[in-house]
Amino acid sequence: MQAADRWRSAARTAPGKVRARNEDAFLESPRQGLWVVADGMGGHAGGDIASQLIVANLAELPLHRDLDKRSKAVRQCLRWSNRRLNQELTVTGRHCAIMGSTVVALLLEGNRGACIWAGDSRCYLWRDRRLYQLSRDHSLQQQLIDKQHLDIHEARAHPAAKALTRAVGAAQELSLEVLELEVHPHDTFLLCSDGLYQDLSAQALGEALSLASPRTALECLFEQALCGTAKDNLTAVVIRQ
């Protein structure tokens, strides 16, 4: 595929400094023109199962050259995964539990791209020495900012700020957000879980993404994140032409 010839990537995950179990998962598939980060919902039963199920299902998708068909296939796969996770809880009898995960997926083909997500794992774009956050968090914190016009510090202070408003497995019907974009030469993308970005500034993210290769950028991001509190699992995928 064209995407395989044009894009290089690097991916890494780590449990962080506090949690014994890593509930994050990622997919790095230049051949498919598809990259994914999934963050199992911490504190809930089977967060690691949910994230791994999502990634495994997406990895098995057929290779479509047409971006629109691939985007549709990813969305259908995520909705199937949502139903599967809900069925798993019904079979096991854990009616009050949630087996869920955030997801952010990036598809690239030629000069077109599509970002698909639910939850607070993010997609960033580094272009012309500027950092853009392409995804918008599906979280109570973001709702407080959007609807009650709180600033970021006030919203973070809310006791339930980290609560997700969308995730795979969290409800009977999955609502996904999709952003399509034109891809420029030398664009660099970052997919990551909240464990990576929550302790890093936009400047730190941008400086890492400006480095020579996806692998070097990834090593810089993890070095900085692991020098901090690293209370959560950390996962990142860096993609560059």
C-alpha positions in Angstrom: 0.0 0.0 0.0 1.0 3.6 -0.6 0.8 4.3 3.2 3.4 1.7 3.9 5.9 3.4 1.6 5.4 6.9 3.0 5.1 6.5 6.7 7.5 5.5 9.4 6.4 4.9 13.0 7.5 3.9 16.5 5.4 2.7 19.4 5.9 2.0 23.1 4.0 1.3 26.2 4.9 1.1 29.9 3.1 0.6 33.2 4.4 3.7 34.8 5.7 4.1 38.3 2.6 3.2 40.3 0.4 0.6 38.6 1.5 -3.0 38.6 -0.7 -3.8 35.5 -0.6 -2.2 32.1 -4.1 -1.7 30.8 -3.0 0.1 27.7 -2.6 -1.4 24.2 -1.5 -0.2 20.8 -1.5 -1.1 17.1 1.3 -0.1 14.8 0.5 -1.2 11.3 2.1 1.0 8.5 1.0 -1.7 6.0 -2.6 -1.0 6.8 -2.0 2.7 7.2 -3.5 2.3 10.7 -2.2 3.2 14.1 -4.2 2.9 17.4 -3.9 3.5 21.1 -6.4 2.1 23.6 -6.5 2.8 27.3 -8.4 0.3 29.4 -10.6 2.0 32.0 -8.5 2.0 35.2 -10.2 0.6 38.3 -12.8 -1.3 36.2 -12.9 -5.0 35.7 -11.1 -6.1 32.6 -9.7 -2.8 31.4 -6.7 -4.6 29.9 -9.0 -7.2 28.2 -11.0 -4.4 26.6 -8.0 -2.5 25.2 -6.4 -5.7 23.9 -9.7 -6.8 22.3 -10.0 -3.5 20.5 -6.5 -3.6 19.1 -6.7 -7.3 18.1 -10.0 -6.8 16.2 -8.6 -3.7 14.4 -5.5 -5.6 13.4 -7.5 -8.2 11.6 -9.3 -5.7 9.3 -8.9 -6.3 5.5 -6.6 -3.9 3.6 -8.7 -1.3 1.7 -6.9 1.2 -0.4 -9.9 3.6 -0.2 -9.7 5.7 3.0 -13.5 6.1 3.2 -13.9 2.3 3.2 -11.2 1.9 5.7 -12.7 4.5 8.0 -16.1 2.9 7.8 -14.5 -0.5 8.5 -12.7 0.8 11.6 -16.0 2.4 12.9 -17.9 -0.8 12.4 -15.2 -2.8 14.1 -15.2 -0.5 17.1 -19.0 -0.8 17.4 -18.8 -4.6 17.2 -16.2 -4.5 19.9 -18.5 -2.3 22.0 -21.3 -4.9 21.7 -18.9 -7.7 22.4 -17.7 -6.1 25.7 -21.3 -5.5 26.7 -22.2 -9.1 26.0 -19.2 -10.3 28.0 -20.5 -8.5 31.1 -24.0 -10.1 30.6 -22.5 -13.6 30.3 -20.4 -13.2 33.4 -23.2 -11.6 35.3 -21.4 -8.4 36.3 -24.3 -6.2 35.5 -23.0 -3.2 37.5 -19.5 -3.4 36.1 -17.9 -1.7 33.1 -15.4 -3.4 30.8 -14.3 -0.5 28.7 -11.5 1.3 27.0 -10.8 4.6 25.3 -9.6 4.4 21.7 -7.9 6.8 19.2 -7.2 5.6 15.7 -5.3 7.3 12.9 -5.7 6.2 9.2 -3.5 7.6 6.5 -3.7 7.2 2.7 -1.9 9.4 0.3 -2.6 13.0 1.3 -5.7 12.2 3.3 -6.0 11.2 7.0 -8.8 10.4 9.4 -8.8 10.4 13.2 -11.5 8.3 15.0 -11.8 8.3 18.8 -13.9 7.9 21.9 -12.6 8.9 25.3 -9.5 10.9 26.3 -6.7 9.2 24.5 -5.4 11.9 22.1 -4.2 12.5 18.6 -1.7 15.4 18.1 -0.3 16.9 14.8 3.1 18.6 14.6 3.1 20.8 11.5 5.4 23.7 10.6 6.7 23.8 14.2 3.2 24.1 15.7 1.4 21.6 17.8 -2.3 20.9 17.2 -4.5 18.7 19.3 -6.8 17.0 16.7 -9.0 15.0 19.1 -11.2 16.5 21.8 -11.4 14.7 25.1 -14.7 13.0 25.9 -14.4 13.7 29.6 -16.3 15.5 32.4 -13.3 17.9 32.5 -13.8 18.9 28.9 -17.6 19.2 29.4 -17.0 21.6 32.3 -14.8 23.7 30.1 -17.2 23.7 27.1 -20.6 24.0 28.9 -19.8 25.7 32.2 -17.0 27.8 30.8 -14.6 26.8 33.6 -10.9 27.3 32.9 -8.6 24.3 32.8 -7.5 24.6 36.4 -11.0 24.9 37.7 -12.2 22.0 35.7 -9.2 19.8 36.8 -10.1 20.5 40.4 -13.5 18.8 40.0 -13.5 15.5 41.9 -14.8 13.6 38.9 -12.8 15.5 36.3 -11.2 12.3 34.9 -14.6 10.6 34.4 -15.1 9.7 30.7 -18.3 10.6 28.8 -17.6 8.2 26.0 -15.6 4.9 25.8 -15.8 1.6 24.0 -17.8 -0.8 26.3 -19.3 2.0 28.5 -22.8 2.1 26.9 -25.0 0.0 24.7 -24.4 2.3 21.8 -21.0 3.6 21.0 -20.7 7.2 19.8 -17.5 7.9 17.9 -16.1 11.2 16.7 -14.3 11.4 13.4 -12.0 14.1 12.0 -10.8 14.0 8.4 -7.9 16.1 7.3 -5.5 16.9 4.5 -2.0 15.6 5.2 1.0 17.8 4.3 4.6 16.7 3.7 6.7 16.3 6.9 3.6 16.1 9.1 4.2 14.2 12.4 1.4 12.6 14.4 1.3 11.5 18.0 -1.3 9.1 19.4 -1.1 8.7 23.2 -3.0 7.7 26.4 -3.6 10.3 29.1 -0.9 8.7 31.2 1.7 10.2 28.8 0.3 13.7 28.1 -1.1 14.6 31.5 2.3 15.5 33.0 3.9 17.0 29.8 3.4 20.5 28.5 2.5 21.3 24.9 6.1 22.7 24.5 7.6 19.4 25.7 5.4 17.5 23.3 6.3 19.7 20.4 10.1 19.6 21.2 10.0 15.8 21.2 8.0 15.6 17.9 10.5 18.0 16.2 13.3 15.4 16.7 14.9 13.5 13.8 13.0 10.2 13.8 9.8 8.7 15.4 12.0 6.5 17.6 14.0 9.4 18.9 10.8 11.4 19.5 9.3 8.4 21.4 12.4 8.0 23.6 12.3 11.6 24.5 8.6 11.6 25.4 9.0 8.5 27.6 12.2 9.8 29.3 10.4 13.0 30.3 7.2 11.3 31.4 9.0 8.8 33.5 11.0 11.6 35.2 7.6 12.8 36.5 5.0 11.1 38.7 4.0 8.6 35.9 1.0 7.5 38.0 -0.8 5.9 35.1 0.1 3.6 32.3 2.0 5.3 29.4 1.5 4.6 25.7 2.5 6.5 22.6 2.8 6.0 18.8 4.7 8.5 16.7 4.1 8.6 12.9 6.0 10.6 10.4 6.5 10.7 6.6 
